[in-house]
Amino acid sequence: MKVFLVKKIKHLIQNFQNIMLPLCSGSGFASSLYFTIFSRDFYYEHKAVLQAQIAYSKSSGIHGDSSALLRRNIHRLEKGLIMRPRRNIFALEYLLETVEVYKSAGSRKGFSISELMWAKSILDEYFLVVDCNHPDIFYASQVYFKIKLPDVIGQTKKLPYIQVDKAKHNVSYNQFMDLCLARRSTRWFDQKNVEDEKIQQAASIALQAPSACNRQPYEFYMVQSQPLLSQLVTLPGGTAGFATNIPCLIAVVGDLSYYPHARDRHVIYIDGSLASMQFMLALETLGLASCPINWPELHTLDAKVAKLLGLPQYKRVVMFIAVGYPDKSGYIAYSEKKASADIVRKL
Ligand SMILES: Cc1cc2nc3c(=O)[nH]c(=O)nc-3n(C[C@H](O)[C@H](O)[C@H](O)COP(=O)(O)O)c2cc1C
């Protein structure tokens, strides 16, 4: 009887959706209405985006020892400096904002000296090469040159450099392919702790990944102590059957409060994933294996993980990564790959 009822309800829901989906998918407003009335799929995300905007404006774009706003604007200035031809007036829309955030970041105790030095090097160079007779530039330079940050004195300058001065590498295509072939999603691990230092080393390589406007809006939460590990590994369904075998879990968390606008709400997933890929390849070079674990966008799960990791709502889980020393007798799925010709579309 109960099974019959459940089947009947499912059937009714399916019929209802068959009617509603074509109707609602025709316009943005109707789609939003559908998700407001009939689904809670976007509840958590919508709230997160709004809370992120509040957090951004409260923090004035500064996050602990780093500033998304400073990083973004200094990045924009760098692009102006390397432009061909370089203009002698640029960046007027955000120049004063940059100088002001540099000043307030510099006055924060514990703010990253290396980030401040990068900002100072670029701002110094900017005021050196632009037309300081322009009233906006003149005003900003007056504000800028009054800022005294003793901690950055004596630090090495961080300026754009020419292509031939770029870091060299000796990695051939074949060597890189070998590394990529060796990284395989691994689900069976030795029951052995992973050294913090190795995670730090892999994270240093993760940080070399490209990031929109160089904001780097992610953190890697490393968990291998109990009971937190057991509580976390069983949350995403994708660990079923091997959850208890995972010795170390990384939660890749993106911080939506790095952005003042909803339009950038997906950048945490892009940046977080690019960094994660490099992280996993780096782990392989350190003798460690990994498996990315899908994080389903379910408001019930989001609430649970936020509680366990102590996250504000605007910090979102991008994915989990299981990490450990591989159990040599454990099997690895074959996972046939597509051919390059299947994905490269020459237009
Ligand atoms: C975003 C993402 C989520 C994944 N989620 C899971 C998961 O929940 N459980 C799992 O066992 N594997 C998961 N994987 C691993 C994939 O199954 C695996 O990458 C794919 O089958 C290809 O195999 P390979 O990584 O060995 O090349 C995930 C991979 C990615 C990129």
The ligand as a Tripos MOL2 file, in Angstrom:
@<TRIPOS>MOLECULE
LIG
   31    33     1     0     0
SMALL
NO_CHARGES

@<TRIPOS>ATOM
      1 C1         34.1260   17.2970   -9.6750 C.3       1 LIG1
      2 C2         34.3860   15.8470   -9.4860 C.ar      1 LIG1
      3 C3         33.6200   15.1390   -8.6090 C.ar      1 LIG1
      4 C4         33.8780   13.7940   -8.3800 C.ar      1 LIG1
      5 N1         33.1530   13.1520   -7.4430 N.ar      1 LIG1
      6 C5         33.4370   11.8650   -7.1470 C.ar      1 LIG1
      7 C6         32.7330   11.2260   -6.1010 C.ar      1 LIG1
      8 O1         31.8760   11.8100   -5.4620 O.2       1 LIG1
      9 N2         33.0750    9.9550   -5.8090 N.ar      1 LIG1
     10 C7         34.0430    9.2820   -6.4880 C.ar      1 LIG1
     11 O2         34.2980    8.1250   -6.1810 O.2       1 LIG1
     12 N3         34.7230    9.8760   -7.5050 N.ar      1 LIG1
     13 C8         34.4600   11.1630   -7.8390 C.ar      1 LIG1
     14 N4         35.1450   11.8000   -8.8200 N.ar      1 LIG1
     15 C9         36.1910   11.0910   -9.5400 C.3       1 LIG1
     16 C10        35.7430   10.7100  -10.9380 C.3       1 LIG1
     17 O3         34.9040    9.6080  -10.8740 O.3       1 LIG1
     18 C11        36.9820   10.4560  -11.7900 C.3       1 LIG1
     19 O4         37.7100   11.6420  -11.8910 O.3       1 LIG1
     20 C12        36.6200   10.0010  -13.1810 C.3       1 LIG1
     21 O5         35.9500    8.7840  -13.1620 O.3       1 LIG1
     22 C13        37.8790    9.8480  -14.0320 C.3       1 LIG1
     23 O6         38.8320    9.0030  -13.4140 O.3       1 LIG1
     24 P1         40.2890    9.5120  -13.0780 P.3       1 LIG1
     25 O7         40.1730   10.6520  -12.1070 O.co2     1 LIG1
     26 O8         40.9780    8.3460  -12.4830 O.co2     1 LIG1
     27 O9         40.9070    9.9720  -14.3520 O.co2     1 LIG1
     28 C14        34.9020   13.1240   -9.0980 C.ar      1 LIG1
     29 C15        35.6380   13.8540  -10.0100 C.ar      1 LIG1
     30 C16        35.4020   15.1880  -10.2000 C.ar      1 LIG1
     31 C17        36.2530   15.9630  -11.1660 C.3       1 LIG1
@<TRIPOS>BOND
     1     1     2 1
     2     2     3 ar
     3     2    30 ar
     4     3     4 ar
     5     4     5 ar
     6     4    28 ar
     7     5     6 ar
     8     6     7 ar
     9     6    13 1
    10     7     8 2
    11     7     9 ar
    12     9    10 ar
    13    10    11 2
    14    10    12 ar
    15    12    13 ar
    16    13    14 ar
    17    14    15 1
    18    14    28 ar
    19    15    16 1
    20    16    17 1
    21    16    18 1
    22    18    19 1
    23    18    20 1
    24    20    21 1
    25    20    22 1
    26    22    23 1
    27    23    24 1
    28    24    25 2
    29    24    26 1
    30    24    27 1
    31    28    29 ar
    32    29    30 ar
    33    30    31 1
@<TRIPOS>SUBSTRUCTURE
     1 LIG1         1 GROUP 0 **** ****
